[in-house]
């Protein structure tokens, strides 16, 4: 059985703050943990982009605009 692992290189640039659980090192730790556990059949895939209108189905438009705004 194959299990797809979706991520994107841009995730390495995500820095929401020191105390936030989502950070680049977490992704690396999860992938390392899967390897160390001997889990096989992992298929890395790049996460596709998403239409902002779909994000607005579950998030306020102002938040979507803020997150997508250039830094």
C-alpha distances in whole Angstrom, upper triangle without the diagonal:
4,7,10,13,16,20,23,25,28,26,28,31,31,33,34,36,37,36,33,30,28,29,27,27,25,22,23,23,19,18,20,19,15,16,18,16,14,11,9,6,9,10,14,16,19,20,22,26,27,30,33,34,30,31,34,33,32,34,38,39,41,38,36,39,39,36,36,39,40,41
4,7,10,13,16,19,21,24,23,25,28,27,30,31,34,34,33,31,27,25,26,24,24,22,19,20,20,17,15,17,17,13,14,17,16,14,10,8,4,6,7,10,12,16,17,19,23,24,27,30,31,28,28,32,30,29,32,35,36,38,35,33,36,36,32,32,36,36,37
4,6,10,13,16,19,21,20,22,25,24,27,28,30,30,30,27,24,22,22,21,21,19,16,17,18,14,13,15,15,11,13,16,15,13,10,9,6,5,6,9,10,14,14,17,20,21,25,27,28,25,25,28,27,26,28,32,33,34,31,29,32,33,29,29,33,33,34
4,6,10,13,16,18,17,19,22,21,24,25,28,29,28,25,22,20,20,19,20,18,14,16,17,14,12,15,16,13,14,17,17,16,12,11,8,6,5,6,7,10,10,13,16,18,22,24,25,22,22,26,25,24,26,29,30,32,29,26,29,30,26,26,29,30,31
4,7,10,13,15,13,15,18,18,21,22,24,25,25,22,19,16,17,15,16,14,11,12,14,11,9,13,13,11,13,16,16,15,12,12,10,7,6,5,6,8,9,12,15,17,21,22,24,21,21,24,24,23,24,28,28,30,26,24,27,27,23,23,27,27,28
4,7,10,12,11,13,16,15,19,20,23,24,24,21,18,15,15,14,16,14,11,13,15,12,11,15,16,14,16,19,19,19,16,15,14,10,9,6,5,6,5,9,12,13,17,19,21,18,18,21,21,20,21,25,25,26,23,21,23,24,20,20,23,24,24
4,7,8,7,10,12,12,15,17,20,21,21,18,16,13,13,11,13,12,9,11,13,12,11,14,16,15,16,19,20,20,18,17,16,12,11,8,7,5,5,9,11,13,17,18,21,19,17,21,22,20,21,24,24,25,22,19,22,21,18,18,21,21,21
4,5,6,8,10,11,14,16,19,21,22,19,18,14,13,11,14,14,10,12,15,14,13,16,18,18,19,22,23,23,21,20,19,15,13,10,8,5,5,8,10,13,16,17,20,19,17,21,22,21,21,24,23,24,21,19,20,20,16,16,18,18,19
4,5,6,8,10,13,16,19,20,22,19,18,14,13,10,13,14,11,12,15,15,14,16,19,19,19,22,24,24,22,22,21,17,15,11,11,8,9,11,12,15,19,20,23,22,20,24,25,24,23,26,25,25,22,20,21,21,17,16,19,17,17
4,5,5,7,11,13,16,18,20,17,17,13,11,10,13,14,12,13,17,17,16,19,21,21,22,25,26,27,25,25,24,20,18,15,13,10,10,11,11,14,17,17,21,20,18,21,23,22,21,23,22,22,19,17,18,17,13,13,15,14,14
4,5,5,9,11,14,15,17,14,13,10,8,6,10,10,8,11,14,13,14,16,18,18,20,22,23,24,23,23,22,19,17,14,13,11,10,12,12,15,18,18,21,20,17,21,22,21,20,22,22,22,18,17,18,17,13,14,16,15,15
4,6,8,11,13,14,16,14,14,10,8,5,8,10,9,9,13,14,13,15,18,19,19,21,23,24,23,24,24,20,19,15,15,13,13,16,16,18,21,21,25,23,21,24,26,24,23,25,25,24,21,20,21,19,16,16,18,16,15
4,6,10,12,14,16,14,14,11,9,7,11,12,12,13,16,17,17,19,21,22,23,25,27,28,27,27,27,23,22,18,18,15,15,16,16,18,20,20,23,23,20,23,25,23,22,23,23,22,19,18,18,16,13,14,15,13,12
4,6,9,11,13,11,11,8,6,7,10,11,11,13,15,16,17,19,21,22,23,25,26,28,26,27,27,23,22,19,18,16,14,16,15,17,19,18,21,21,18,20,22,20,19,20,20,19,16,15,16,14,11,12,14,13,12
4,6,8,10,9,10,8,6,7,10,11,12,14,16,17,18,20,21,23,25,26,27,29,28,29,30,26,25,22,22,19,18,20,19,20,22,21,24,23,20,22,24,22,20,21,21,20,17,17,18,15,12,14,15,14,12
4,7,8,6,9,7,7,10,12,12,14,16,17,18,20,22,23,24,26,27,28,31,29,31,31,27,27,24,23,21,19,21,20,20,22,20,23,22,19,20,22,20,17,19,19,18,14,15,16,13,11,14,15,15,13
4,6,6,9,9,8,11,12,13,15,17,18,19,21,22,23,25,27,28,29,32,31,32,33,29,29,26,26,24,23,25,23,24,26,24,26,26,22,24,26,23,20,21,22,20,17,18,19,16,14,17,18,18,15
4,6,8,9,8,11,11,12,15,16,16,18,21,21,22,24,26,26,28,30,30,32,33,29,30,27,27,26,24,27,26,27,29,27,30,29,25,27,29,26,23,25,26,24,21,22,23,20,18,21,21,21,18
4,6,9,9,13,13,12,15,17,16,18,21,21,21,24,26,26,27,30,29,31,33,29,30,27,28,26,25,27,27,27,29,27,30,28,25,26,28,24,22,24,26,24,20,22,24,20,19,22,23,23,21
4,6,7,11,12,10,13,16,15,16,19,20,20,22,24,25,25,28,27,29,30,27,27,25,25,23,22,24,23,23,26,24,26,25,21,23,24,21,19,21,23,21,17,19,21,18,16,19,20,21,19
4,6,10,10,7,10,13,12,12,16,17,16,18,21,21,22,25,23,26,27,23,24,22,22,21,20,23,23,23,25,24,26,24,21,23,24,21,20,22,24,23,19,20,22,20,17,20,22,23,21
4,7,8,7,8,11,11,12,14,16,16,18,20,21,22,24,23,25,25,21,22,19,19,18,16,19,19,19,22,21,23,22,19,21,22,19,18,20,22,21,17,18,20,18,15,17,19,20,18
4,6,6,7,9,10,11,13,15,16,18,19,20,22,24,23,24,25,21,22,19,19,17,17,19,19,20,23,22,25,24,21,23,25,22,21,23,24,23,19,19,21,19,16,18,19,19,17
4,5,5,7,9,10,11,13,14,16,17,19,20,22,21,22,23,19,19,16,17,15,15,18,19,20,24,23,26,25,22,25,26,24,23,25,26,25,22,21,23,21,17,18,20,19,18
4,5,5,6,9,10,10,12,14,15,16,18,20,20,21,22,19,20,17,18,18,18,21,22,24,27,27,30,28,25,28,29,27,26,28,29,28,25,24,26,24,21,22,24,23,21
4,5,5,6,9,10,10,12,14,15,16,19,18,20,21,18,18,16,17,17,17,20,21,23,26,25,28,26,23,26,27,24,24,26,28,27,24,23,25,24,20,22,24,24,23
4,5,5,6,9,10,11,13,14,15,17,16,17,18,14,15,12,14,13,13,17,18,20,24,24,27,24,22,25,26,24,23,26,27,27,24,23,25,23,20,21,24,23,22
4,5,5,6,8,10,11,12,14,16,15,16,18,14,15,13,15,15,16,19,21,23,27,27,30,28,26,29,30,27,27,30,31,31,27,26,28,26,23,24,26,25,24
4,6,5,6,9,10,10,12,14,14,16,18,15,17,15,17,18,18,22,24,26,29,29,32,29,27,30,31,28,28,31,32,32,28,28,30,28,25,26,29,28,27
4,5,5,6,9,10,10,13,12,14,15,12,14,13,15,16,16,20,22,24,27,27,30,27,25,28,29,26,26,30,31,31,27,27,29,28,24,26,28,28,28
4,5,5,6,9,10,11,10,11,13,10,11,10,13,14,15,19,22,24,27,28,31,28,26,30,30,28,28,31,32,33,29,28,30,29,26,27,29,29,28
4,5,5,6,9,10,10,12,14,12,14,13,16,18,19,23,25,27,31,32,34,32,30,33,33,31,31,35,36,36,32,31,33,32,28,29,32,31,30
4,5,5,6,9,9,12,14,12,15,15,18,20,20,24,26,28,32,32,35,32,30,33,33,31,31,34,36,36,32,32,34,33,29,31,33,33,32
4,6,5,7,6,8,11,9,12,12,16,18,19,22,25,27,31,31,34,31,29,33,32,30,31,34,36,36,33,32,34,33,30,31,34,34,33
4,5,5,6,8,10,9,12,13,16,19,20,24,27,29,33,34,36,33,32,35,35,33,34,37,38,39,35,34,37,36,32,33,36,35,35
4,5,8,10,13,13,16,16,20,22,24,27,30,32,36,36,39,36,34,38,38,35,36,39,40,41,37,36,39,38,34,35,38,37,36
4,6,9,12,12,16,17,20,23,24,27,30,32,35,36,38,35,34,37,37,34,35,39,40,41,37,36,39,38,35,36,39,39,38
4,6,10,11,14,16,19,22,24,27,30,32,36,37,39,36,35,38,38,36,37,40,42,43,39,38,41,40,36,37,40,40,39
4,7,8,11,13,17,20,21,24,27,29,33,34,36,33,32,35,35,33,34,38,39,40,37,35,38,38,34,35,38,38,38
4,6,9,12,15,19,20,23,27,29,32,34,36,33,32,36,35,33,35,39,40,41,37,36,39,38,34,35,38,38,38
4,6,10,13,16,18,21,24,26,30,32,34,30,30,34,33,32,34,37,38,40,36,34,37,37,33,33,37,37,37
4,6,10,13,15,18,21,23,27,29,31,28,27,31,30,29,30,34,35,36,33,31,34,34,30,30,33,33,34
4,6,10,12,15,19,21,24,27,29,26,26,29,29,28,29,33,33,35,32,29,32,32,28,28,31,31,32
4,7,9,12,16,18,22,24,26,24,23,27,27,26,27,31,31,32,29,27,29,29,25,25,28,27,28
4,6,9,12,15,19,21,23,21,21,25,25,24,25,28,28,29,27,24,26,27,23,22,25,25,26
4,6,9,12,16,18,21,19,18,22,23,22,23,26,25,27,24,21,23,23,20,19,22,22,23
4,7,9,13,15,17,15,15,19,19,19,19,22,22,23,21,18,20,21,17,16,20,20,21
4,7,10,13,15,13,13,17,18,18,19,21,20,22,20,17,19,20,17,15,18,19,21
4,7,9,12,11,11,14,16,16,16,19,17,19,17,14,15,17,14,12,15,16,18
4,6,8,7,8,11,12,13,13,16,14,17,15,11,13,15,13,11,15,17,19
4,5,6,7,9,11,12,13,14,12,15,14,11,12,15,13,11,14,17,20
4,5,5,6,9,11,10,11,9,11,11,7,8,11,10,9,12,15,17
4,5,5,7,10,10,10,8,12,12,9,11,14,13,12,15,18,21
4,5,5,8,9,11,10,14,13,10,13,15,14,13,17,20,22
4,5,6,6,8,8,11,10,7,10,12,11,11,14,17,19
4,5,5,6,5,9,9,7,10,12,12,12,15,18,20
4,6,8,9,12,12,10,13,16,15,15,18,22,24
4,7,9,12,10,10,13,15,14,15,18,21,23
4,6,8,7,7,10,11,11,13,15,19,20
4,5,5,7,9,10,11,13,14,18,20
4,5,5,6,9,10,11,12,16,18
4,5,5,6,9,10,10,14,16
4,5,5,6,9,10,13,14
4,5,5,6,8,12,14
4,6,5,6,10,12
4,6,5,9,10
4,6,8,9
4,6,9
4,6
4
